[in-house]
Amino acid sequence: MERYICVICGYIYDPELGDPDSGVHPGTAFKDLPEGWLCPLCGAYTDEFVLAE
């Protein structure tokens, strides 16, 4: 699965881990994140993330 990185703070969303603190279960692809999900470190919206290489 593809990982995405926040261009503001550098947080990497790893779909294998999800974001349990925000109710996102492991295995959730970035494109399937719930509407309104924000970067857990800086509060950025998903449009501030780019595909991690």
PASEBA-1860 file (N, C-alpha, C; in nm, 3 decimals):
! residues 53
1> MERYICVI> 0.084/-0.119/0.000/0.000/0.000/0.000/0.089/0.125/0.000 ~ 0.038/0.229/-0.061/0.114/0.352/-0.074/0.106/0.437/0.052 ~ 0.221/0.490/0.090/0.228/0.580/0.206/0.226/0.724/0.155 ~ 0.169/0.813/0.235/0.161/0.955/0.201/0.224/1.037/0.312 ~ 0.288/1.148/0.272/0.358/1.233/0.368/0.297/1.373/0.369 ~ 0.282/1.428/0.488/0.230/1.564/0.504/0.341/1.663/0.467 ~ 0.313/1.752/0.373/0.416/1.847/0.329/0.440/1.956/0.434 ~ 0.352/1.968/0.530/0.368/2.072/0.632/0.457/2.024/0.747
9> CGYIYDPE> 0.431/1.904/0.798/0.505/1.860/0.917/0.588/1.733/0.898 ~ 0.569/1.663/0.788/0.647/1.542/0.762/0.585/1.413/0.814 ~ 0.465/1.421/0.873/0.398/1.299/0.921/0.374/1.206/0.802 ~ 0.401/1.077/0.820/0.376/0.980/0.715/0.256/0.895/0.752 ~ 0.155/0.898/0.665/0.039/0.811/0.685/0.072/0.676/0.622 ~ 0.078/0.574/0.705/0.105/0.438/0.661/-0.024/0.357/0.672 ~ -0.081/0.318/0.558/-0.208/0.246/0.562/-0.201/0.113/0.637 ~ -0.084/0.054/0.646/-0.071/-0.071/0.721/-0.093/-0.048/0.871
17> LGDPDSGV> -0.065/0.074/0.916/-0.084/0.109/1.058/-0.217/0.179/1.082 ~ -0.266/0.253/0.980/-0.386/0.333/0.998/-0.358/0.448/1.094 ~ -0.463/0.496/1.158/-0.451/0.603/1.259/-0.553/0.571/1.368 ~ -0.523/0.469/1.449/-0.618/0.423/1.550/-0.669/0.532/1.644 ~ -0.584/0.631/1.675/-0.627/0.739/1.765/-0.738/0.823/1.703 ~ -0.748/0.819/1.570/-0.854/0.894/1.499/-0.963/0.802/1.447 ~ -0.959/0.675/1.488/-1.061/0.580/1.447/-1.040/0.520/1.308 ~ -0.918/0.534/1.253/-0.887/0.478/1.121/-0.816/0.345/1.143
25> HPGTAFKD> -0.879/0.238/1.100/-0.828/0.103/1.123/-0.709/0.072/1.033 ~ -0.618/-0.013/1.080/-0.509/-0.060/0.994/-0.566/-0.121/0.866 ~ -0.496/-0.097/0.755/-0.542/-0.147/0.625/-0.625/-0.047/0.548 ~ -0.647/0.074/0.604/-0.726/0.176/0.536/-0.636/0.255/0.442 ~ -0.665/0.247/0.311/-0.589/0.321/0.211/-0.611/0.470/0.229 ~ -0.513/0.549/0.187/-0.522/0.695/0.200/-0.649/0.747/0.133 ~ -0.680/0.695/0.015/-0.799/0.742/-0.058/-0.929/0.707/0.014 ~ -0.922/0.615/0.108/-1.041/0.572/0.182/-1.053/0.634/0.321
33> LPEGWLCP> -0.964/0.730/0.352/-0.974/0.797/0.481/-1.109/0.867/0.493 ~ -1.165/0.871/0.611/-1.296/0.935/0.627/-1.288/1.086/0.598 ~ -1.398/1.137/0.547/-1.406/1.281/0.521/-1.382/1.356/0.651 ~ -1.299/1.457/0.644/-1.270/1.535/0.763/-1.148/1.488/0.841 ~ -1.086/1.377/0.795/-0.965/1.331/0.864/-0.857/1.436/0.848 ~ -0.783/1.462/0.957/-0.676/1.561/0.957/-0.546/1.497/1.002 ~ -0.435/1.554/0.960/-0.304/1.508/1.004/-0.303/1.509/1.157 ~ -0.267/1.397/1.219/-0.268/1.392/1.366/-0.161/1.478/1.432
41> LCGAYTDE> -0.063/1.522/1.358/0.042/1.606/1.417/0.015/1.755/1.402 ~ -0.028/1.797/1.282/-0.040/1.942/1.258/-0.180/1.988/1.219 ~ -0.272/1.893/1.195/-0.408/1.930/1.162/-0.430/1.964/1.015 ~ -0.334/1.931/0.929/-0.348/1.959/0.786/-0.453/1.869/0.723 ~ -0.518/1.921/0.619/-0.614/1.843/0.543/-0.542/1.745/0.450 ~ -0.613/1.647/0.398/-0.551/1.545/0.313/-0.491/1.604/0.185 ~ -0.537/1.720/0.141/-0.480/1.778/0.019/-0.339/1.834/0.042 ~ -0.293/1.831/0.166/-0.157/1.873/0.198/-0.062/1.754/0.206
49> FVLAE> -0.106/1.637/0.160/-0.025/1.517/0.159/0.014/1.482/0.016 ~ 0.135/1.428/0.002/0.182/1.381/-0.128/0.229/1.237/-0.112 ~ 0.233/1.165/-0.222/0.278/1.027/-0.222/0.424/1.022/-0.178 ~ 0.453/0.939/-0.079/0.590/0.923/-0.032/0.664/0.831/-0.127 ~ 0.786/0.868/-0.159/0.866/0.787/-0.252/0.955/0.691/-0.180
END
